[in-house]
Amino acid sequence: MIEVRRSGERGHMNHGWLDTYYTFSFDQYFDPEQTGFRSLRVINEDRIQPEAEFPTHPHRDMEIITYLVEGQLSHRDSMGNGSIIRAGEVQRMTAGTGITHSEKNPSTSTVTHLLQIWIFPDRKGLPPGYEQRAFPEDAKLGSWCLVAAPQGQADAVTINQDVYLYASVLKPGDRMEKGLESGRYGWLQVVAGTVDLNGYRLSQGDGASLSDEETVEILAVERSEILLFDLA
């Protein structure tokens, strides 16, 4: 079974400095029918204006993944990390027992475009942690590039949950397949472009859950970028 979550059906807030779309309920946006899927709790598509920032704020007991689509994001946290995340990079924070952090678009001219993803951890009270990795486009082109996994396989960032996150960049006409083992679930998020998923047409910002599907079949209608979550 496939259930499509259309881009235009998502929650939306434009704060001026931040334009954001919520796939699932978040902050002031609440939809009782959209509170997450399996351990996947948040997919926020954020566009941050030049020199704008999220001031220091807390998190706990959550695996937080930042997927940079365009631009840059500066990061500082209570663990002592200070970094710049660039397009094509993935950041993972384990909030665990509690962290604070701030994020800023350091550019004076370019909008930062990212996906903020929250995943429930497999247990509470974990020690806070941080990772950041670059995944070049040629590693994602026409392939399932593993960017996050429970054991950090294939140089993926390590997340504390039975979730495997793949990123792919597809040229027009490219076809991709991936099996889902019995008892596993999928979520496909279209970062850019347009694809067909098992016969369903999905465009930028669209997402879809997959339950009791043995195979994920993707056809790129145009140049596209996608994320696929393989979930317990």
NUSE-109506 format. One record per residue: x, y, z of N, C-alpha, C in turn. Coordinates in steps of 0.05 Angstrom, whole numbers. Layout:
! NUSE-109506
((X; Y; Z); (X; Y; Z); (X; Y; Z))
...
This chain:
! NUSE-109506
((17; -24; 0); (0; 0; 0); (18; 25; 0))
((11; 44; -17); (25; 69; -19); (6; 92; -12))
((13; 109; 6); (-2; 133; 13); (15; 157; 7))
((4; 175; -10); (20; 198; -19); (13; 222; -2))
((34; 236; 6); (32; 262; 21); (41; 284; 2))
((22; 298; -10); (28; 319; -30); (41; 343; -17))
((59; 355; -32); (73; 379; -23); (54; 401; -14))
((33; 405; -30); (14; 427; -24); (-4; 421; 0))
((-4; 396; 10); (-20; 389; 33); (-5; 392; 59))
((21; 398; 57); (38; 400; 81); (31; 426; 96))
((38; 426; 122); (36; 451; 137); (56; 471; 126))
((50; 496; 129); (68; 517; 119); (68; 541; 137))
((92; 551; 142); (95; 576; 157); (117; 593; 143))
((111; 618; 139); (132; 636; 128); (136; 659; 149))
((160; 657; 162); (166; 677; 182); (183; 700; 171))
((185; 701; 145); (203; 721; 132); (231; 711; 130))
((244; 708; 153); (272; 698; 153); (273; 668; 148))
((250; 654; 153); (248; 625; 150); (222; 618; 136))
((224; 604; 114); (201; 593; 99); (202; 563; 102))
((182; 551; 114); (185; 523; 121); (159; 507; 116))
((162; 483; 106); (139; 465; 101); (142; 440; 119))
((120; 432; 131); (120; 410; 150); (106; 386; 138))
((121; 364; 133); (108; 339; 124); (91; 328; 146))
((100; 330; 171); (85; 319; 194); (81; 342; 214))
((63; 338; 233); (57; 358; 253); (82; 367; 267))
((84; 394; 271); (108; 405; 283); (102; 433; 293))
((111; 439; 317); (108; 466; 329); (79; 475; 328))
((73; 497; 315); (46; 508; 315); (27; 493; 295))
((39; 477; 278); (23; 462; 258); (16; 434; 269))
((-10; 428; 271); (-18; 402; 281); (-40; 390; 264))
((-35; 366; 254); (-55; 350; 239); (-55; 323; 252))
((-77; 315; 264); (-78; 289; 278); (-73; 265; 259))
((-77; 269; 233); (-73; 248; 214); (-44; 247; 204))
((-27; 267; 212); (0; 268; 203); (19; 274; 226))
((24; 253; 242); (42; 256; 265); (68; 240; 263))
((74; 231; 239); (98; 215; 234); (91; 189; 221))
((112; 174; 214); (109; 147; 202); (130; 129; 214))
((121; 108; 228); (139; 90; 242); (157; 107; 261))
((183; 104; 260); (200; 119; 277); (207; 147; 266))
((198; 152; 241); (203; 178; 228); (183; 198; 239))
((193; 219; 252); (176; 238; 265); (173; 265; 251))
((194; 275; 239); (194; 302; 227); (209; 301; 200))
((197; 314; 180); (211; 322; 156); (203; 351; 150))
((220; 370; 157); (215; 398; 152); (233; 407; 129))
((220; 420; 109); (236; 432; 87); (239; 461; 93))
((263; 470; 99); (269; 497; 108); (284; 512; 87))
((277; 537; 83); (293; 557; 68); (299; 580; 86))
((324; 585; 91); (333; 605; 111); (345; 628; 96))
((336; 652; 101); (346; 676; 87); (375; 682; 95))
((390; 696; 78); (418; 703; 85); (420; 716; 112))
((440; 707; 128); (447; 718; 154); (426; 713; 175))
((405; 698; 169); (384; 692; 189); (392; 667; 205))
((381; 665; 229); (390; 642; 246); (368; 633; 264))
((370; 607; 271); (355; 595; 293); (372; 601; 318))
((361; 616; 337); (377; 621; 362); (380; 595; 378))
((397; 596; 398); (402; 572; 414); (377; 561; 426))
((373; 535; 422); (349; 522; 432); (355; 493; 439))
((339; 480; 456); (345; 453; 466); (332; 431; 451))
((343; 407; 452); (331; 382; 443); (339; 360; 463))
((323; 338; 463); (331; 314; 477); (317; 290; 465))
((329; 267; 469); (317; 241; 461); (306; 241; 433))
((324; 249; 414); (316; 249; 385); (342; 247; 369))
((340; 232; 347); (361; 232; 326); (354; 253; 305))
((371; 272; 302); (365; 295; 284); (385; 295; 261))
((374; 293; 236); (390; 292; 212); (384; 317; 196))
((405; 331; 188); (403; 354; 170); (415; 347; 143))
((399; 350; 122); (407; 343; 95); (408; 370; 79))
((432; 379; 73); (435; 405; 60); (431; 402; 30))
((412; 417; 19); (405; 416; -9); (420; 438; -24))
((419; 462; -14); (432; 485; -26); (443; 504; -5))
((465; 517; -10); (476; 536; 8); (492; 524; 31))
((494; 539; 53); (510; 531; 76); (494; 536; 102))
((503; 522; 123); (491; 526; 149); (513; 524; 170))
((516; 545; 186); (535; 544; 208); (521; 532; 233))
((536; 517; 248); (525; 502; 271); (543; 505; 295))
((531; 510; 319); (545; 510; 344); (528; 496; 365))
((541; 480; 382); (525; 466; 402); (539; 464; 429))
((524; 454; 448); (534; 452; 476); (555; 430; 479))
((559; 413; 458); (580; 393; 459); (607; 404; 451))
((607; 430; 442); (632; 443; 434); (637; 442; 404))
((618; 432; 389); (621; 431; 360); (614; 458; 347))
((631; 465; 328); (625; 489; 312); (634; 482; 283))
((615; 484; 264); (621; 475; 237); (604; 489; 217))
((612; 486; 192); (596; 495; 169); (587; 470; 154))
((561; 467; 150); (550; 445; 135); (544; 456; 107))
((553; 442; 86); (550; 451; 59); (532; 433; 43))
((523; 443; 20); (506; 427; 3); (519; 400; -3))
((504; 378; -1); (515; 352; -5); (525; 338; 20))
((524; 353; 43); (533; 341; 68); (509; 334; 85))
((514; 315; 103); (494; 305; 122); (505; 308; 150))
((489; 320; 168); (496; 323; 196); (477; 305; 212))
((488; 292; 233); (472; 276; 251); (478; 285; 280))
((457; 292; 294); (460; 297; 323); (443; 277; 338))
((454; 265; 359); (439; 250; 378); (434; 268; 402))
((409; 276; 406); (403; 295; 427); (404; 282; 454))
((396; 256; 456); (400; 241; 480); (390; 254; 505))
((408; 256; 525); (402; 267; 551); (398; 297; 550))
((404; 310; 528); (399; 338; 525); (422; 353; 513))
((416; 370; 493); (435; 388; 480); (422; 414; 475))
((438; 435; 471); (429; 460; 459); (446; 466; 435))
((433; 479; 415); (449; 487; 391); (436; 511; 377))
((452; 523; 360); (442; 545; 343); (451; 539; 315))
((435; 550; 296); (441; 547; 267); (437; 573; 253))
((455; 579; 234); (453; 605; 219); (461; 601; 190))
((448; 616; 173); (457; 618; 145); (479; 639; 144))
((504; 630; 140); (526; 649; 142); (529; 667; 117))
((515; 660; 95); (518; 675; 70); (504; 703; 72))
((516; 722; 58); (503; 748; 56); (485; 751; 32))
((483; 730; 16); (468; 733; -9); (452; 708; -17))
((459; 684; -7); (447; 659; -17); (428; 647; 4))
((405; 639; -5); (386; 625; 13); (396; 596; 18))
((394; 587; 43); (400; 560; 50); (375; 543; 49))
((377; 520; 35); (355; 502; 31); (363; 475; 43))
((347; 465; 62); (354; 440; 75); (329; 424; 83))
((333; 399; 89); (313; 382; 101); (322; 376; 129))
((305; 381; 149); (310; 374; 176); (293; 350; 183))
((306; 328; 191); (293; 303; 195); (297; 294; 224))
((275; 286; 237); (277; 276; 265); (268; 247; 264))
((283; 230; 279); (276; 202; 281); (277; 195; 311))
((257; 181; 321); (257; 172; 349); (280; 152; 352))
((296; 155; 374); (318; 136; 379); (307; 109; 389))
((324; 89; 389); (315; 63; 398); (313; 61; 429))
((324; 81; 442); (322; 83; 472); (327; 111; 481))
((317; 118; 504); (321; 145; 515); (346; 146; 531))
((355; 170; 536); (378; 175; 554); (405; 169; 542))
((407; 169; 516); (433; 164; 503); (452; 188; 507))
((478; 183; 507); (497; 205; 508); (494; 222; 483))
((495; 248; 485); (494; 265; 461); (517; 259; 442))
((512; 262; 416); (533; 256; 396); (529; 273; 371))
((551; 274; 355); (551; 291; 331); (568; 278; 310))
((558; 280; 285); (573; 271; 261); (566; 289; 238))
((585; 291; 219); (580; 306; 194); (596; 293; 172))
((583; 286; 150); (596; 273; 128); (588; 286; 101))
((606; 285; 82); (601; 294; 55); (595; 270; 37))
((574; 273; 20); (567; 252; 1); (566; 265; -26))
((587; 263; -42); (589; 276; -68); (567; 266; -87))
((560; 283; -106); (538; 276; -124); (544; 251; -140))
((569; 247; -147); (575; 223; -164); (570; 197; -148))
((571; 198; -121); (565; 175; -105); (535; 169; -104))
((519; 189; -109); (489; 187; -108); (477; 183; -136))
((493; 189; -157); (482; 189; -184); (475; 161; -193))
((450; 156; -197); (441; 130; -207); (444; 107; -188))
((448; 113; -162); (453; 91; -143); (439; 98; -116))
((436; 78; -99); (425; 81; -72); (449; 87; -54))
((454; 111; -48); (477; 119; -31); (468; 120; -2))
((479; 102; 14); (471; 100; 42); (484; 124; 57))
((467; 141; 68); (477; 165; 82); (474; 164; 112))
((456; 147; 122); (452; 143; 151); (443; 114; 156))
((454; 102; 177); (449; 74; 183); (455; 68; 212))
((444; 46; 223); (448; 40; 252); (477; 36; 259))
((493; 24; 242); (521; 19; 248); (540; 36; 232))
((529; 56; 218); (546; 73; 202); (560; 59; 179))
((547; 39; 168); (560; 24; 146); (566; 42; 122))
((585; 34; 106); (592; 47; 81); (597; 77; 85))
((608; 84; 108); (615; 112; 115); (590; 129; 119))
((567; 117; 123); (543; 132; 130); (545; 143; 159))
((530; 164; 165); (529; 173; 193); (513; 152; 209))
((520; 150; 234); (508; 130; 251); (483; 141; 266))
((461; 127; 263); (437; 135; 278); (429; 112; 297))
((417; 119; 319); (410; 100; 340); (381; 91; 336))
((376; 78; 313); (350; 68; 307); (353; 49; 283))
((334; 31; 280); (335; 12; 257); (323; 25; 232))
((338; 44; 222); (331; 60; 198); (355; 62; 180))
((350; 58; 154); (371; 61; 134); (361; 83; 115))
((377; 104; 112); (369; 127; 95); (387; 128; 71))
((375; 128; 47); (389; 128; 22); (383; 154; 7))
((403; 165; -7); (399; 188; -24); (407; 180; -52))
((392; 190; -72); (398; 185; -100); (393; 209; -117))
((410; 213; -137); (406; 233; -157); (402; 218; -184))
((381; 225; -198); (373; 210; -222); (372; 229; -246))
((381; 218; -269); (378; 232; -294); (351; 225; -306))
((341; 242; -324); (315; 235; -337); (317; 207; -350))
((297; 191; -344); (295; 164; -355); (309; 142; -338))
((324; 151; -318); (337; 131; -301); (316; 114; -286))
((321; 89; -283); (304; 71; -268); (320; 59; -245))
((307; 57; -221); (320; 46; -198); (300; 27; -184))
((310; 6; -173); (294; -13; -157); (308; -19; -131))
((291; -23; -110); (302; -32; -84); (282; -49; -70))
((290; -72; -61); (271; -89; -47); (268; -80; -18))
((243; -85; -7); (238; -81; 21); (232; -108; 33))
((248; -115; 53); (245; -141; 66); (218; -143; 80))
((208; -167; 84); (183; -171; 98); (183; -158; 125))
((162; -143; 131); (161; -129; 157); (174; -102; 157))
((186; -94; 135); (198; -67; 133); (179; -48; 119))
((184; -23; 124); (167; -1; 113); (185; 19; 99))
((174; 35; 81); (189; 55; 67); (176; 82; 68))
((192; 102; 65); (182; 129; 61); (200; 142; 39))
((188; 152; 18); (203; 165; -3); (197; 195; -2))
((218; 211; -2); (215; 241; -3); (229; 251; -27))
((214; 267; -43); (226; 279; -67); (238; 306; -60))
((264; 307; -62); (279; 331; -55); (278; 351; -79))
((280; 340; -103); (279; 357; -127); (270; 340; -150))
((256; 353; -170); (249; 339; -194); (222; 325; -192))
((218; 305; -210); (194; 290; -212); (201; 261; -218))
((188; 242; -203); (193; 214; -207); (166; 199; -207))
((166; 175; -218); (144; 156; -214); (153; 135; -194))
((136; 132; -173); (141; 112; -152); (120; 90; -155))
((127; 67; -164); (108; 44; -167); (82; 54; -180))
((86; 71; -200); (63; 81; -216); (51; 107; -206))
((59; 117; -183); (49; 143; -173); (68; 165; -181))
((58; 187; -192); (74; 210; -200); (79; 228; -175))
((104; 233; -168); (111; 249; -146); (130; 271; -155))
((126; 295; -145); (142; 318; -152); (155; 330; -127))
((171; 351; -131); (187; 363; -109); (169; 369; -85))
((178; 360; -62); (163; 364; -37); (143; 342; -30))
((136; 326; -50); (118; 303; -44); (133; 281; -29))
((117; 267; -13); (127; 243; 1); (107; 221; -1))
((116; 197; 5); (98; 174; 4); (107; 152; 23))
((88; 140; 37); (94; 118; 54); (89; 92; 39))
((105; 71; 45); (102; 45; 32); (99; 24; 54))
((76; 10; 53); (71; -12; 72); (63; -37; 56))
((74; -60; 63); (69; -85; 49); (75; -83; 20))
((97; -69; 13); (107; -67; -14); (134; -82; -15))
((136; -101; -34); (161; -116; -35); (183; -101; -49))
((176; -83; -68); (196; -70; -84); (190; -40; -87))
((210; -24; -85); (208; 5; -92); (219; 8; -120))
((202; 17; -138); (209; 21; -166); (207; 51; -173))
((229; 62; -181); (231; 91; -187); (238; 95; -216))
((223; 114; -229); (230; 123; -256); (232; 153; -254))
((254; 164; -263); (258; 193; -262); (246; 206; -287))
((227; 223; -283); (214; 238; -305); (232; 260; -315))
((246; 273; -296); (265; 294; -301); (288; 290; -282))
((309; 306; -284); (331; 304; -265); (319; 308; -237))
((325; 289; -219); (312; 288; -193); (331; 280; -171))
((324; 287; -147); (339; 278; -123); (318; 268; -103))
((323; 244; -92); (304; 232; -74); (318; 221; -49))
((303; 219; -27); (311; 205; -3); (293; 181; 1))
((304; 158; 8); (288; 135; 14); (295; 125; 42))
((275; 124; 60); (278; 113; 87); (268; 84; 87))
((286; 66; 96); (279; 38; 100); (275; 35; 130))
((250; 30; 139); (243; 32; 167); (233; 6; 179))
((240; 1; 204); (229; -23; 218); (199; -19; 224))
